[in-house]
Amino acid sequence: MLYTVVPIDDVLEGMEEEPAPTMELIVGGVLMELEPQGDFQAKVVRIISSDPQDYLASQHQPGSIVRWT
């Protein structure tokens, strides 16, 4: 059961869409889940790390773009 003041249409928006393909990759020594953007670039979806310092680095924030070679 979900109790919210947000309209149900807003809550369920996007539920029928397929999620974007992701991959796990180590970038800069940090394991991340990334959404490929092409040309060796990807958007950070989430960080998979046990080191709290990895979550504080601005280049690892979800939504930021990372490059690998």
C-alpha angles and dihedrals in degrees: 000000000000122000112194142138090221113103113258091239090061093046094052096040111130096011092121095052121096113247116248115262113262137189136198116237137164109237119176090351093304124111110228139172106235137189108217115237098178134255094061092305130119139173117240111243097175143336119244104199141121092211111096091205090066090063092053096055109104093214089061097052115126109262095030120120120241130189129210133187 
